[in-house]
């Protein structure tokens, strides 16, 4: 296997559109790195530049210490799995898996050995004689993965490989991909717009928006310590709640329009933000009903708007003046929509941001 290094990589199309802007990071040998972001943010373009399918405007891509900017895709020792299965309809499963090895003139005995071993790893042994039209969507996706795995490349590149599958199959394939990564010890770069896929698969995650890297970290640190408001709002389901307001001069109170939240004593005020506009962020699991054994933290009055049962928990929508808040709580009896309730925000889990979504999170004083 091999490491992958990007040094200030840029992609600018004709007309001046910047698809990728100064992307720099390193994927360690045997690491599974996920690139995540909304559609059109540049993540797939970046993956295609690593593969050699897109030219690089500036910067450098290195695989296992060798710069590959001018190296043809076939000579980069990579394998790519696309969103579309791209299987040959007239070839059997075995022939589809073996195709890349035949092109490289691998001996027939070796091809058969590799095809059998790879099919076994992906539970495709009973399907080797079938044509793609006789397979389900999940089976076709496994064949596409097998075609990449059979070559034993240095790096696997996966471009939204599960997006065409239904929710249940996506979950099972996520588990299968994680198992394969552990089994193979492979270097993998995985692109997705699905934050659940990113959080469950990635050992580290690169968060993209509008061609720029917003943050690189482990899933847990991204969730708990988002670098800016974009990352905070993109990762998490339901998404983080945001309450724009104005801090007073000593940082003890936040005026959110409908009411004033008392911050003093419960949580340290954000440094350098007193007396100006900020955005308070709090995740749904940290919006608590005040009648529970809630930790210390600012309280606010809100109107219950809707209750969404999801089975193991309730997603409860509240209205606080012009702002909407979503709480994630354990199932319990609740009043009817329209009722007035008091909420408490967990003091240890508050985030403060500037009004600019890409500006860095404001660190607390102390």
Secondary structure per residue as TSV (DSSP state, phi and psi in degrees):
chain	resnum	aa	ss	phi	psi
A	1	X	-	360.0	-176.8
A	2	X	-	-157.1	160.5
A	3	X	-	-91.8	160.8
A	4	X	E	-128.4	131.1
A	5	X	E	-126.8	132.2
A	6	X	E	-115.7	130.1
A	7	X	E	-124.2	101.1
A	8	X	E	52.5	49.6
A	9	X	E	-77.6	132.5
A	10	X	E	-128.3	147.9
A	11	X	E	-134.6	116.0
A	12	X	E	-121.6	122.5
A	13	X	-	-88.0	167.7
A	14	X	T	-57.8	138.5
A	15	X	T	95.9	-6.3
A	16	X	S	91.7	3.6
A	17	X	-	-69.3	122.9
A	18	X	E	-92.8	108.3
A	19	X	E	-85.1	-37.1
A	20	X	E	-135.4	129.7
A	21	X	E	-123.4	105.5
A	22	X	E	55.9	53.0
A	23	X	E	-83.6	122.1
A	24	X	E	-135.1	122.8
A	25	X	E	-169.6	169.0
A	26	X	E	-129.1	133.1
A	27	X	E	-99.7	118.2
A	28	X	-	-70.9	157.3
A	29	X	T	-55.0	127.8
A	30	X	T	73.6	11.6
A	31	X	-	-88.0	149.3
A	32	X	E	-106.6	105.5
A	33	X	E	-105.5	134.4
A	34	X	E	-110.4	133.1
A	35	X	E	-102.9	120.8
A	36	X	E	-130.7	148.3
A	37	X	-	170.0	171.1
A	38	X	S	-68.7	164.4
A	39	X	T	-57.6	136.3
A	40	X	T	84.5	9.3
A	41	X	S	-84.3	-11.2
A	42	X	S	109.1	-0.7
A	43	X	H	-67.4	-42.2
A	44	X	H	-69.6	-36.2
A	45	X	H	-59.9	-42.6
A	46	X	H	-63.8	-42.0
A	47	X	H	-62.2	-40.0
A	48	X	H	-68.4	-28.8
A	49	X	H	-70.5	-38.1
A	50	X	H	-62.6	-38.6
A	51	X	H	-74.7	-19.4
A	52	X	T	91.5	8.7
A	53	X	S	-86.6	-12.7
A	54	X	S	-128.4	139.5
A	55	X	-	-72.2	156.0
A	56	X	-	-102.8	123.9
A	57	X	S	-71.9	-42.8
A	58	X	E	-155.9	161.1
A	59	X	E	92.5	-171.7
A	60	X	E	-142.3	142.5
A	61	X	E	-116.1	128.3
A	62	X	E	-124.7	137.7
A	63	X	E	-120.1	120.1
A	64	X	T	54.7	40.5
A	65	X	T	83.3	-2.6
A	66	X	E	-108.3	124.3
A	67	X	E	-68.3	131.5
A	68	X	-	-119.9	17.2
A	69	X	T	-49.7	-42.5
A	70	X	T	-104.9	11.3
A	71	X	S	-88.5	134.0
A	72	X	-	-62.7	149.1
A	73	X	G	-53.7	-39.6
A	74	X	G	-67.4	-18.1
A	75	X	G	-102.2	9.0
A	76	X	S	-92.5	-6.5
A	77	X	-	57.2	47.2
A	78	X	E	-123.4	160.9
A	79	X	E	-131.8	138.8
A	80	X	E	-123.2	136.2
A	81	X	E	-112.9	123.6
A	82	X	-	-96.0	169.9
A	83	X	S	-61.9	-44.5
A	84	X	S	-81.9	147.1
A	85	X	-	-68.6	-33.6
A	86	X	-	54.2	42.7
A	87	X	-	-89.6	149.1
A	88	X	-	-76.2	117.8
A	89	X	T	-67.2	-23.9
A	90	X	T	-92.8	-2.1
A	91	X	S	-104.7	147.5
A	92	X	B	-70.9	172.2
A	93	X	H	-57.7	-46.5
A	94	X	H	-61.0	-41.9
A	95	X	H	-68.8	-37.2
A	96	X	H	-63.0	-44.3
A	97	X	H	-64.5	-38.8
A	98	X	H	-81.1	-11.1
A	99	X	H	-55.4	-48.3
A	100	X	H	-63.0	-34.8
A	101	X	H	-70.5	-36.7
A	102	X	H	-66.3	-40.1
A	103	X	H	-59.1	-35.9
A	104	X	T	-86.5	6.7
A	105	X	T	59.5	39.4
A	106	X	-	-71.3	140.1
A	107	X	-	-54.6	144.6
A	108	X	H	-57.6	-41.1
A	109	X	H	-63.7	-40.4
A	110	X	H	-66.3	-40.0
A	111	X	H	-59.9	-48.6
A	112	X	H	-61.2	-40.6
A	113	X	H	-62.8	-45.7
A	114	X	H	-68.0	-39.7
A	115	X	H	-63.5	-43.7
A	116	X	H	-64.7	-43.4
A	117	X	H	-65.6	-43.1
A	118	X	H	-69.1	-40.5
A	119	X	H	-61.6	-37.1
A	120	X	H	-64.9	-40.3
A	121	X	H	-63.7	-31.2
A	122	X	T	-106.0	13.1
A	123	X	T	55.8	49.6
A	124	X	-	-114.0	5.9
A	125	X	G	-55.1	-40.7
A	126	X	G	-77.8	-4.5
A	127	X	G	-110.2	2.4
A	128	X	T	-61.8	-26.4
A	129	X	T	-94.7	-0.1
A	130	X	S	-85.5	156.3
A	131	X	B	-89.7	156.6
A	132	X	G	-55.7	-32.0
A	133	X	G	-67.1	-16.5
A	134	X	G	-94.4	9.1
A	135	X	S	-109.0	153.9
A	136	X	-	-77.0	170.7
A	137	X	H	-60.5	-41.7
A	138	X	H	-65.9	-38.5
A	139	X	H	-66.3	-40.2
A	140	X	H	-62.7	-39.1
A	141	X	H	-65.9	-37.4
A	142	X	H	-66.9	-34.1
A	143	X	H	-65.6	-41.6
A	144	X	H	-62.0	-39.8
A	145	X	H	-65.6	-41.6
A	146	X	H	-62.8	-38.6
A	147	X	H	-61.7	-32.9
A	148	X	H	-78.1	-42.8
A	149	X	H	-65.4	-34.8
A	150	X	T	-62.9	-23.4
A	151	X	T	-80.6	-12.4
A	152	X	-	52.4	55.7
A	153	X	-	-76.2	170.5
A	154	X	S	-73.6	-33.9
A	155	X	E	-139.7	135.7
A	156	X	E	-101.8	131.4
A	157	X	E	-116.5	123.0
A	158	X	E	-122.5	117.0
A	159	X	E	-105.3	94.7
A	160	X	S	46.6	53.7
A	161	X	T	-70.0	-15.7
A	162	X	T	-107.2	2.9
A	163	X	T	-68.9	-20.1
A	164	X	T	-89.0	1.1
A	165	X	S	-97.1	158.3
A	166	X	-	-75.5	169.6
A	167	X	H	-59.8	-43.6
A	168	X	H	-66.6	-41.4
A	169	X	H	-70.1	-34.8
A	170	X	H	-60.3	-42.0
A	171	X	H	-63.6	-45.6
A	172	X	H	-66.1	-35.9
A	173	X	H	-72.6	-31.2
A	174	X	H	-60.9	-45.1
A	175	X	H	-62.0	-41.9
A	176	X	H	-64.6	-41.0
A	177	X	H	-65.0	-41.9
A	178	X	H	-63.0	-40.3
A	179	X	H	-64.5	-43.1
A	180	X	H	-62.9	-39.3
A	181	X	H	-62.9	-43.7
A	182	X	H	-63.7	-41.2
A	183	X	H	-68.0	-42.8
A	184	X	H	-85.9	-23.8
A	185	X	T	61.2	37.1
A	186	X	-	-88.5	153.3
A	187	X	E	-84.0	120.8
A	188	X	E	-129.9	137.7
A	189	X	E	-120.5	120.4
A	190	X	E	-120.6	124.4
A	191	X	E	-104.1	134.4
A	192	X	E	-155.8	155.5
A	193	X	S	-100.5	-3.6
A	194	X	-	-91.0	112.2
A	195	X	H	-67.9	-24.7
A	196	X	H	-67.5	-44.5
A	197	X	H	-58.6	-44.4
A	198	X	H	-61.9	-46.3
A	199	X	H	-69.5	-33.0
A	200	X	H	-87.9	-24.2
A	201	X	H	-99.3	-39.7
A	202	X	-	-75.0	133.5
A	203	X	S	-73.7	-37.2
A	204	X	E	-135.4	157.8
A	205	X	E	-129.3	135.9
A	206	X	E	-104.2	116.8
A	207	X	E	-93.9	123.9
A	208	X	E	-111.1	148.0
A	209	X	E	-155.4	128.6
A	210	X	T	51.0	42.9
A	211	X	T	81.9	-1.2
A	212	X	E	-117.5	143.7
A	213	X	E	-74.3	125.2
A	214	X	E	-93.5	-35.9
A	215	X	E	-168.4	147.1
A	216	X	E	-128.1	123.4
A	217	X	E	-171.1	-179.3
A	218	X	-	-72.4	158.0
A	219	X	H	-54.8	-44.0
A	220	X	H	-66.1	-42.7
A	221	X	H	-68.5	-36.0
A	222	X	H	-61.9	-40.4
A	223	X	H	-70.8	-41.6
A	224	X	H	-86.1	-29.1
A	225	X	S	-132.7	63.6
A	226	X	-	-63.1	139.7
A	227	X	S	-73.3	-28.9
A	228	X	B	-152.1	-179.8
A	229	X	H	-70.1	-31.1
A	230	X	H	-61.7	-49.9
A	231	X	H	-61.7	-42.9
A	232	X	H	-60.4	-39.4
A	233	X	H	-82.5	-24.9
A	234	X	H	-80.4	-38.3
A	235	X	S	-95.5	129.4
A	236	X	S	118.5	137.8
A	237	X	S	-142.0	116.5
A	238	X	S	-61.9	161.5
A	239	X	-	-69.8	161.3
A	240	X	-	-58.7	142.1
A	241	X	E	-80.7	142.7
A	242	X	E	-125.3	130.8
A	243	X	E	-121.9	100.5
A	244	X	E	-72.5	141.6
A	245	X	E	-166.9	-171.9
A	246	X	E	-125.8	125.5
A	247	X	E	-77.1	143.8
A	248	X	-	-78.5	179.4
A	249	X	T	-62.0	-32.2
A	250	X	T	-100.7	5.3
A	251	X	S	71.7	16.6
A	252	X	S	-93.0	-16.8
A	253	X	E	-138.4	145.1
A	254	X	E	-123.2	117.7
A	255	X	E	-88.2	110.3
A	256	X	-	-102.5	18.5
A	257	X	S	93.8	-63.3
A	258	X	S	-74.9	-29.0
A	259	X	-	-164.2	175.7
A	260	X	E	-112.7	127.2
A	261	X	E	-92.6	130.9
A	262	X	E	-87.8	115.6
A	263	X	-	-100.2	-21.7
A	264	X	T	-63.0	135.6
A	265	X	T	84.9	-28.8
A	266	X	T	-90.1	-37.1
A	267	X	S	-152.1	145.7
A	268	X	-	-67.0	139.5
A	269	X	-	-69.3	152.9
A	270	X	B	-68.7	136.9
A	271	X	T	-70.9	137.1
A	272	X	T	72.7	10.1
A	273	X	-	-116.2	-0.5
A	274	X	T	-64.2	141.2
A	275	X	T	78.5	12.0
A	276	X	S	-139.6	172.7
A	277	X	E	-71.1	133.6
A	278	X	E	-138.4	172.8
A	279	X	E	-124.0	121.4
A	280	X	E	-87.4	127.6
A	281	X	E	-113.9	138.1
A	282	X	E	-148.5	132.2
A	283	X	-	-76.1	154.3
A	284	X	G	-56.2	-33.4
A	285	X	G	-72.4	-10.3
A	286	X	G	-107.3	10.8
A	287	X	E	-99.2	112.1
A	288	X	E	-118.9	149.8
A	289	X	E	-74.2	134.2
A	290	X	T	-66.3	-18.4
A	291	X	T	-84.4	-1.3
A	292	X	S	-90.4	177.1
A	293	X	-	-77.4	66.6
A	294	X	-	-78.4	145.3
A	295	X	-	-70.4	172.5
A	296	X	S	-64.7	154.0
A	297	X	-	158.6	165.3
A	298	X	-	-64.8	145.0
A	299	X	E	-113.3	158.0
A	300	X	E	-153.2	153.3
A	301	X	E	-91.2	139.5
A	302	X	E	-147.1	157.4
A	303	X	E	-100.0	128.9
A	304	X	E	-72.1	122.5
A	305	X	E	-100.9	-43.4
A	306	X	E	-160.2	153.8
A	307	X	E	-123.6	126.3
A	308	X	E	-118.4	99.3
A	309	X	E	-71.5	133.4
A	310	X	-	-118.9	7.2
A	311	X	S	106.6	-89.0
A	312	X	S	-77.9	-9.2
A	313	X	S	-153.8	167.8
A	314	X	E	-112.1	137.3
A	315	X	E	-102.5	114.1
A	316	X	E	-112.1	124.8
A	317	X	E	-97.2	128.1
A	318	X	E	-119.7	155.7
A	319	X	E	-118.9	126.9
A	320	X	E	-124.7	94.2
A	321	X	T	61.6	-126.5
A	322	X	T	-83.4	-1.9
A	323	X	E	-104.2	146.3
A	324	X	E	-108.9	138.0
A	325	X	E	-126.6	141.1
A	326	X	E	-115.7	128.4
A	327	X	E	-109.0	144.8
A	328	X	E	-115.7	110.0
A	329	X	E	-132.2	163.3
A	330	X	-	-69.4	149.8
A	331	X	S	-55.7	134.4
A	332	X	-	-165.7	158.8
A	333	X	-	-64.6	137.1
A	334	X	-	-133.3	154.8
A	335	X	-	-64.6	170.5
A	336	X	-	-72.9	154.5
A	337	X	T	-51.4	140.1
A	338	X	T	105.5	-16.4
A	339	X	-	-70.9	149.8
A	340	X	E	-95.2	128.1
A	341	X	E	-132.0	157.5
A	342	X	E	-103.0	132.0
A	343	X	E	-111.7	156.9
A	344	X	E	-130.4	136.0
A	345	X	E	-99.9	125.1
A	346	X	-	-61.8	118.7
A	347	X	G	-61.7	-33.9
A	348	X	G	-78.2	-1.4
A	349	X	G	-129.4	31.7
A	350	X	-	-96.5	143.2
A	351	X	E	-123.9	141.3
A	352	X	E	-119.5	131.5
A	353	X	E	-129.2	158.1
A	354	X	-	-79.2	174.3
A	355	X	S	-72.7	-15.9
A	356	X	S	-81.5	118.9
A	357	X	T	-59.1	-26.4
A	358	X	T	-95.9	-5.5
A	359	X	S	-69.8	149.6
A	360	X	B	-64.2	149.7
A	361	X	-	-59.7	144.1
A	362	X	B	-85.0	118.7
A	363	X	-	-75.9	143.7
A	364	X	B	-66.0	155.8
A	365	X	-	-72.1	137.8
A	366	X	-	90.6	360.0
